[in-house]
Amino acid sequence: MILPQLSARLGLRQGQGRTSAPESGTAMSARLISFDQRRTELTPGTVLVREWDRRSQRVMVMANGFAWNGQTYDSLSKVAFAITGTNWNGPRFFGLREKADRLILEARS
């Protein structure tokens, strides 16, 4: 059974508790890969800003990772950990997940 939230994120339609027209495994894999890639594309030079503990945290996207506080990290999750001291999903911490999901859903509407 596919959860309603996942179905909505992937653009599947539901009718009376069942998804319509099941996709092949290959088609579903391609859709998931495409969905994931759209969520993670960041252009080098982009600056991500997040307020944490009443301080503005700025992270620059580099070709080889992410620069924060004079160091380069290979993932946003590692930057988020350096900032907070706890494990975070990096894109979610910097607000990229929700925004990307909204853009995808708006484009399909």
C-alpha positions as CSV (number, residue, x, y, z in Angstrom):
1,M,0.0,0.0,0.0
2,I,1.3,3.5,-0.9
3,L,0.9,6.1,1.7
4,P,-1.2,9.1,0.6
5,Q,1.6,11.6,1.3
6,L,4.1,9.7,-0.8
7,S,1.6,9.2,-3.6
8,A,0.9,13.0,-3.7
9,R,4.6,13.8,-3.8
10,L,5.2,11.4,-6.6
11,G,2.2,12.7,-8.5
12,L,0.2,9.4,-8.3
13,R,-3.5,9.8,-8.5
14,Q,-5.7,7.9,-6.0
15,G,-9.2,6.7,-6.6
16,Q,-11.2,5.0,-3.9
17,G,-8.2,3.8,-2.0
18,R,-6.2,2.5,-5.0
19,T,-3.7,4.2,-7.2
20,S,-4.7,4.3,-10.8
21,A,-2.7,2.7,-13.6
22,P,0.2,1.0,-11.9
23,E,3.6,1.9,-13.3
24,S,6.3,-0.6,-14.2
25,G,9.3,-0.9,-11.8
26,T,11.5,0.8,-14.4
27,A,9.1,3.7,-14.8
28,M,8.8,4.2,-11.1
29,S,12.6,4.0,-10.6
30,A,13.1,6.7,-13.3
31,R,10.4,8.9,-11.6
32,L,12.0,8.5,-8.2
33,I,15.5,9.3,-9.5
34,S,14.2,12.4,-11.4
35,F,12.3,13.5,-8.3
36,D,15.4,13.1,-6.1
37,Q,17.7,15.0,-8.5
38,R,15.4,18.0,-8.7
39,R,15.5,18.2,-4.9
40,T,19.3,18.4,-4.6
41,E,20.6,20.6,-7.5
42,L,22.4,23.6,-6.2
43,T,24.5,26.0,-8.3
44,P,28.0,26.8,-7.0
45,G,28.1,30.3,-5.6
46,T,24.6,30.0,-4.0
47,V,24.5,31.2,-0.4
48,L,22.2,29.3,1.9
49,V,21.1,31.2,5.0
50,R,19.6,29.7,8.2
51,E,19.0,31.2,11.6
52,W,20.1,29.0,14.4
53,D,20.4,29.9,18.1
54,R,19.6,33.6,17.2
55,R,22.5,33.7,14.8
56,S,22.5,33.9,11.0
57,Q,24.4,30.9,9.5
58,R,25.6,31.4,5.9
59,V,26.8,28.4,3.8
60,M,28.2,28.9,0.3
61,V,27.7,26.1,-2.2
62,M,31.0,25.2,-3.8
63,A,31.8,23.0,-6.7
64,N,33.4,20.5,-4.3
65,G,31.1,20.8,-1.3
66,F,29.8,23.5,1.1
67,A,31.8,26.2,2.8
68,W,30.9,27.3,6.3
69,N,32.9,29.1,9.0
70,G,36.2,28.7,7.1
71,Q,35.9,25.0,6.4
72,T,34.6,22.9,3.5
73,Y,32.2,20.1,4.1
74,D,31.1,17.4,1.6
75,S,27.4,17.5,2.6
76,L,24.8,19.8,4.0
77,S,24.1,17.3,6.7
78,K,27.7,17.6,7.9
79,V,27.3,21.4,7.9
80,A,24.1,21.1,9.9
81,F,25.8,18.9,12.4
82,A,28.7,21.3,12.8
83,I,26.2,24.2,13.4
84,T,23.9,22.3,15.8
85,G,25.8,19.4,17.3
86,T,23.0,17.0,16.4
87,N,22.2,14.9,13.3
88,W,20.0,16.7,10.8
89,N,18.9,16.0,7.2
90,G,21.0,18.8,5.6
91,P,18.5,19.9,2.9
92,R,15.7,19.9,5.4
93,F,17.7,21.9,7.9
94,F,18.3,24.6,5.3
95,G,14.7,24.6,4.1
96,L,15.4,23.0,0.7
97,R,13.2,20.0,1.0
98,E,9.9,21.7,1.7
99,K,10.5,24.4,-1.0
100,A,11.5,21.8,-3.6
101,D,8.5,19.7,-2.8
102,R,6.2,22.7,-3.1
103,L,7.7,23.7,-6.5
104,I,7.2,20.1,-7.8
105,L,3.6,20.0,-6.6
106,E,2.8,23.4,-8.1
107,A,4.4,22.5,-11.4
108,R,2.1,19.4,-11.6
109,S,-1.1,21.3,-10.7
